[in-house]
Amino acid sequence: MTITATPCVKDGCLMVRGKVVLTEVPKNIIVSQGSSGSAFLGATSAFPISHHVFTLGVLEGYRLLCLFRFKIWWMIPRYGKSGCEIPLETQMLLLEVKEESAVDDGISSYPATGNTFYILFLPVLDGEFRTSLQGTPANELQFCVESGDANVQISQIFEPVFVNSGDNPFELIKNSIKILEKHKGTFSHIENKKIPAHLDWFGWCTWDAFYTDVNPQGIKEGLQSLSDGGCSPKFLIIDDGWQDTINEFRKEGEPLIEGTQFATRLVDIKENSKFKSSDAGCNDLHEFIGMIKGKYGLKYVYVWHALTGYWGGVLPSSETMKKYNPKIVYPVQSPGNIGNVRDIIPDSLEKYGVGIIAPKKIFDFYNDLHSYLSCSGVDGVKVDAQNMIETLGSGYGGRVALTRQYQQALEQSTSRNFKDNNLICCMSLNSDSIYSSKTSAVARASEDFMPREPTLQTLHIASVAFNGLLLGEIAVPDWDMFQSKHETAEFHGVARAIGGCAVYVSDKPGNHDFKILRRLVLPDGSVLRARHAGRPTRDCLFRDPVMDGKSLLKIWNLNKLSGVIGVFNCQGAGSWPLKQATKDMASTASSISGNVSPCDVEFIEDVAGENWNGDCAVYTFKSGSLFKLPKNGNIEVSLATLKCETYTICPIMVFGHDILFAPIGLLDMYNSGGAVEALGCNLNPSGCTVKIKGRGCGRFGAYSSSKPRSCMVDMKEEEFIYNAENGLLTVDLQGDCSLRSIEFVY
């Protein structure tokens, strides 16, 4: 019998690679073949409506991972083994399928990958309809299709759910997104987007420092205090609080009515009076930005605005806004939104309305706003509250059509007015936005960092890592700001170091931990950013790192010549929304143990080079320990709750006949290997010279099987230290952070 990978329905079962994935598949389910062994699942109905729920079949017996929106703005993971554990608003479903010959001893962290494959379900956009997955108490897997406009109806839909399979879960997701990119034509894969330059520089955001009370004097004080400590930000986000807005529902002298703050509307595209005050030492935004760029060496200044202008949209009666034909529209939330965690913002705006700009005028609004900002010295924008638009589609052709019009206008305007694709999307984790993203290349990947919420810190790290599985194929996941002087600062700092993301803080002026910042930021303000989205290791994909009471979270990434793994104990410090704490969580040990292996780093062979002997040097950041391991070897790690460790995984090269060498990088940086740019070797009759291109300053380390005769840095001989016991070779790089030529002569 020939077994094909392409999903098909046979005898009432959905089959993939000869495995029964779903049973009791209804006869109204349609399977259409995609490319490269993929397929689309659709369905037919007896009558047309704007919101359908179709049953795909019964799902049981496979470990599964869901990414679902627990509230309108944000996505988190959920783990399980059957259809009843799949929440409403699931936007990705990954199944682990083990062949009969696979042996699971329940102890090993490393699966027998040759006996395991993975099946991916992606609910996507199909025409004017958006899809999500959900389960039922009877273990049925369902998909919901909705237009968001009662007048946009269908009775049959052919390509709402994409299905694919593969042996490597990371390749499977990447290849699937590329198939959909080509087939749908509505979005672009991250590899086809221009990456904003601010990602490679240290930043500061005003939000948690000031909230909406941000003002020029406070910004100057924050920049000055960071500069005084030797960590000058090179990019700045002036968050919410700079715009000219009004709350029509708040009467002077009366207390605020809860909820009306979200109905505050934008009056003008120009800055508010705080940024036009002589007391602030500036007459307008242009003068202020010019001053802080000149004084503090800022390369990029971003400002915040909402997709609709402000939280409550724009003020229709404003003389400035009238030309955009705005009107008050009242949100209509989908059953999926209100079926999980309701959010105060859309709930409030259902009562007070949103001042929405006509779709035909939205580009004009963005272009006018961004043109003004650009002329004022602003380099880019952070655009927030994007998912709100999904609730406003009635009368505009539905949520998908309206999202796409706004998204296209936003991307066109930012491309026209700012260099380097300088756009950060935020509160945009619905599939409407994800699959309409043509050029935007950075998107917030989780709920805010909340410094005053101790039970949300572990959830933040875990949710971003898992969301990166999907989002990281569309955009660079933004892990949000954090505060360097916070009880969880190192926990967050390590996550940013390995996340492949921007590194920025929201410290209050004078409230900094420069010891942590110097492990993230080089003296010139640059950061050692890893190459991809930081994602959970393969053996963590189907384990709950927050609430199962026993699993550590391991996040992997790649540098140019090495891998990096961050290990986090997220247990016992918080609970996922919509999930009850269990006895596992109540009995969480004070310390949890696990294993770290070079094989945790996917695709490490791609950066290893042809001289790799299969072994790796593993450098542990906190202890400074160096181990030599085979690729499948491992070392044990034990961590208390809210503690973490970083491992730099360096493939060992064989140079000449007997020299084993692996560059580690800057030993005092969380992502040491990010400092290594190139490695080579010159062989001659008198010996061997290993050549490294590295950047930054401080202790630069490498593994070497023998002691070199000498060391040269930029053609100048330098002293070095060699530890014969573990092979650690170190040299101190002095001076600036430019690219260095480091040579070890054997």
Protein Blocks (a to p, Z undefined) as FASTA:
>chain_A
ZZdfbdcdeehiaceehiafbghiafkbccdddeehiacdddddfbdcfbdcddfbdceh
iacdddddfbfkbccddddfbfklpcghiabdcdddddfklccehlambdcfklgccddd
ddddehjbccdddddfkopacddddehiaklccfbdfklbccdddfblklmmmmmmmmmm
mmnopaccfklcccdfklmpccddfklmnmmmbcfklmmmmmmmmmmnopacfbdcddeh
iaccddfkbcghiacdehjlmmpccfbfbdcfklmcfklopabfklmmmmmmmmnopabd
cddddfkopanlpafklmklmmnopacddddddfklmmmccdfklmmmmmnopadddfkl
mmmmmmmmmmmmmmnopabdcdehklmmmmmmgonopjklmmmmmmmmmmmmmmmmpghh
iacdehilbfklmmmcfklcbdcfbdcddfklmklmmmmmmmmmmmmmmmmmmbccdebj
adfbbfklmmmmmmmmmnopacddfddehiacfklmmmmbcfkopacddfbdcdddfklm
mccfklnopaccddddddfkbccdddddfehiaccehiacdfklmmocfbdcddddfklp
ghklmmnojmbghiacdddfklopacdddfkbccdddddehiacdddddddddehjllcc
ddfbjfkbfblmlmpmbdcddddfkbccdddddededjdddddfbdcfbdceehiacddd
ddfknopacdddehjfbdcdddddZZ
